[in-house]
Structure formats: C-alpha cells, structure tokens
Amino acid sequence: MTQLRDAQKGTRQSLRARNDVLVLQAVAAGEGELARIDIALRTGLPAATVSAIVDTLLKRRLVRQVGPGGSRGGKPRMLLALSDHHQFIGVHVGGSTIAASRLTLSGRTVQSVDDVPHHGSDVVAAVGAAVRRLSGPRDGVVTSVGVALPGIIDGDGVIREAVNYGWRMVPFARRLSAGCGGASVHVVNDANAVALSEFALSSQPAATVALVWIGTGIGAGIVLDGRLYTGPEFRAGEIGHVDTGLSLRCRCGRVGCLETVSSLPSMVGDASGDVIARYLDGDDDAAVRGLRERVGRAARELARLLSLLAASLDVTEFVVGGPVAGHPLGPPLLRAVNDTLAVRPMPGFPAVRLRFSTLGERSPVLGAAAHAIRQELGVMLTMPAGAGSHTTTTGTP
C-alpha cells in the first residue's frame, strides 16, 4: 500500500504543517477510496480543518479528485488520491557510474538513466547531465532532486569528507543546483539512502532500520524510530575506519581499519574471476584457500561489529547493501556472517541476522528520492510493490 508518513514529531510551532502531513498521509493510504469526511474520521481532525487543508493540497497539486464515491445519505463523496504532478529525481553516484530515476510522489518510476560514466573530478557535471535529461518535458514537474553519495555530508549538502574520492568540503548541492537552473537539491550519504529505501518499504511508521553498506568502503545508515539519525556532526554510521586490532594499513593512513579486511576489494584481493568461480564450486587450491581465508576474516570482523551495534541499538536484523549485494562473493559472505552470529548470541538477545537489501541495486536511487521528498514535504514515501521497475528506461545521456 502506498503511504506517506511523518518524518518528524510535530511541535506547537509546526502544528499546521503536521496537520497537512496527516491529511496527505491519509490521502495516500486511502489509495483513491477516501473523501474529506473519511480523512477527518481517520485523523481525528475537525472536518472544517480537513476541508481547508485539502483545498490547499489541491491548489498545490499534491492531491487530486478522482471522482464521486458512494453516497452515505447526502451528496456523493468526492474521492481523493495523490497527484502525479510533483515528481522527484533520485540519483546515485557509484564508483565510476551514475544511475538516476524520475519518480512520482506515489513511488512510480517514470523514467531512468543508467550507467552514466564519471571520473570523480567531473561528477557534478555528470550528475547535472543526468538530471537535465530526466527533467525534460513530461506530464508533471520536477520538484526536487535527491543525490546519494559516499562520505560525510552535512544538512546543507556539503560533502565534508569522502576519503575514497579525496573530496573535502565540496558544496555539492549548491554546485549541482547552479548547473541545473536553480533546482532544489538535497544530498544524502549513500548508506543513509539505502536505509531510507528500506524504511520506505516498512509498514511500521516508527520502524528502525540498520543498514551496512559494503563496497569500496564500508558505512552504515541508521533509521531510529522512523527518523534518519545522522548525528550532530553528520558522522553517524562512519564505521569503515573503526579499529579491528589488525595490522593492515588503510588508505586513510591509519592501521587496522575495518575496510582493510571487510571491504569488497579487500576480500577479493588478487583473486581472478576464475579463482572466485572455483571458490564457489568448492575447489581447494592455494589461491582458493587464500580467498576463503579473506572472506572468513571479513565475516568475523563484520559479525563482531554487528554484535556491538545490535547491543547498542537494540536491533536484531541488519540489512546489507552496496556493490557486495550483487557480487558473487556476497552470498557466501552473508552466510559466513550469519553462521558466526548464530554461534555467538548475546545473553538476553534474540539471534542477530544479516540480509540483503530488498530493492537491490536501485536502493540508493529510490532512497535519494525519498530523502528529497522528506526534505521538501516532511513526509516519507512508502514504496509500492515493484518500486524498482522502470516505466521508461533511457540510455546514457
């Protein structure tokens, strides 16, 4: 069911905004079957208040009238649904390519571009080209752009630091907005984006999601009781450089970081595709044994970290996203982590487990769009069934 949910608790100062959100949520949850009186009953708001808010939402073209419903003794009820007028672009910047989609407020993918190349130094221009391609004439208007990137990103869309790209204090949102005609741009850490996409699939309005991103780097995205937690300095989830106690030197300059053993490149090492295939087939030679040891070491360190996070956050299920989810080593790594967690349960806690992200490789794109919607409207989108599918897919712009 398509829903919109409150992204933050209301205060007296934001009462009207909260009421707007409650009505928008109710319209979304009703899926075209609710009228104003039904929304008043569901939300507990006075009928006059609901009517005034609906009038405003109609003028803003966030909702639309879909036709009369059955009569309940008076004039026919006018049913309401979300409008497709306001659309949002979600972008994910990967290691060497960009993927982006244009989505409606109800989560339907209108158009996508995939595998747009970038070289790090030209990423703003490459993202701008993808956004402009998706912003072309169509029914509806692009209201905002969400971009998922690696690194520590503040509330103004400034990349404070991204070790893997060598970025520091890059005003990404401002630069992209300037290159896209002043478009509203919101930037989010890629792990946080995947956590938001997982939260968007949950039917619980106060769900908690703990996401571990594994690729060239390692990070975590945390949604606590329905709210994305970034920390006061936007460093929450920067787990890739915690000390494992091992002696391998990290590219950040320190020794013993988690990324030195549990990132995807660290696990693969010098193993060729043939070695990986033989490892998966259960062969046993020197190259396969080396790969098996690296995967086992990565799993042990990840399991140790997840045990600490489980005790700290009181969660029992973790989600893994990022390039590892689509890599041949992903499934054996997942099994090894879960096997380790199963034999080391914490007293008083249920078994902790790790699973792959539900939306697969498009999770960061959908999460970036959800972040933009959240920032613009104060609500979180619940993805409908098949949210990862493309209505229209275009090639590299």
Stockholm file with secondary structure:
# STOCKHOLM 1.0

chainA/1-397         MTQLRDAQKGTRQSLRARNDVLVLQAVAAGEGELARIDIALRTGLPAATVSAIVDTLLKRRLVRQVGPGGSRGGKPRMLLALSDHHQFIGVHVGGSTIAASRLTLSGRTVQSVDDVPHHGSDVVAAVGAAVRRLSGPRDGVVTSVGVALPGIIDGDGVIREAVNYGWRMVPFARRLSAGCGGASVHVVNDANAVALSEFALSSQPAATVALVWIGTGIGAGIVLDGRLYTGPEFRAGEIGHVDTGLSLRCRCGRVGCLETVSSLPSMVGDASGDVIARYLDGDDDAAVRGLRERVGRAARELARLLSLLAASLDVTEFVVGGPVAGHPLGPPLLRAVNDTLAVRPMPGFPAVRLRFSTLGERSPVLGAAAHAIRQELGVMLTMPAGAGSHTTTTGTP
#=GR chainA/1-397 SS CCCEEESSCCCGGGHHHHHHHHHHHHHHHHTTCBCHHHHHHHHCCCHHHHHHHHHHHHHTTSEEEEEECCCSSSSCCEEEEECSSEEEEEEEECSSEEEEEEEETTSCEEEEEEEEECCSTTHHHHHHHHHHHHTSSCSSEEEEEEEEESSEECTTSCEEEETTTTEEEECHHHHHHHHTTTCCEEEEEHHHHHHHHHHHTCSCTTCCEEEEEESSSEEEEEEETTEEECCTTSCTTCCTTSBCSCCCBCTTSCBSBTHHHHSHHHHHTTCCHHHHHHHHTTCCSHHHHHHHHHHHHHHHHHHHHHHHHHHHHTCCEEEEESGGGGSTTHHHHHHHHHHHHHTSCCTTSCCCEEEECTTGGGHHHHHHHHHHHHHHHSEEECCCTTTTCCSSEECCC
#=GC SS_cons         CCCEEESSCCCGGGHHHHHHHHHHHHHHHHTTCBCHHHHHHHHCCCHHHHHHHHHHHHHTTSEEEEEECCCSSSSCCEEEEECSSEEEEEEEECSSEEEEEEEETTSCEEEEEEEEECCSTTHHHHHHHHHHHHTSSCSSEEEEEEEEESSEECTTSCEEEETTTTEEEECHHHHHHHHTTTCCEEEEEHHHHHHHHHHHTCSCTTCCEEEEEESSSEEEEEEETTEEECCTTSCTTCCTTSBCSCCCBCTTSCBSBTHHHHSHHHHHTTCCHHHHHHHHTTCCSHHHHHHHHHHHHHHHHHHHHHHHHHHHHTCCEEEEESGGGGSTTHHHHHHHHHHHHHTSCCTTSCCCEEEECTTGGGHHHHHHHHHHHHHHHSEEECCCTTTTCCSSEECCC
//
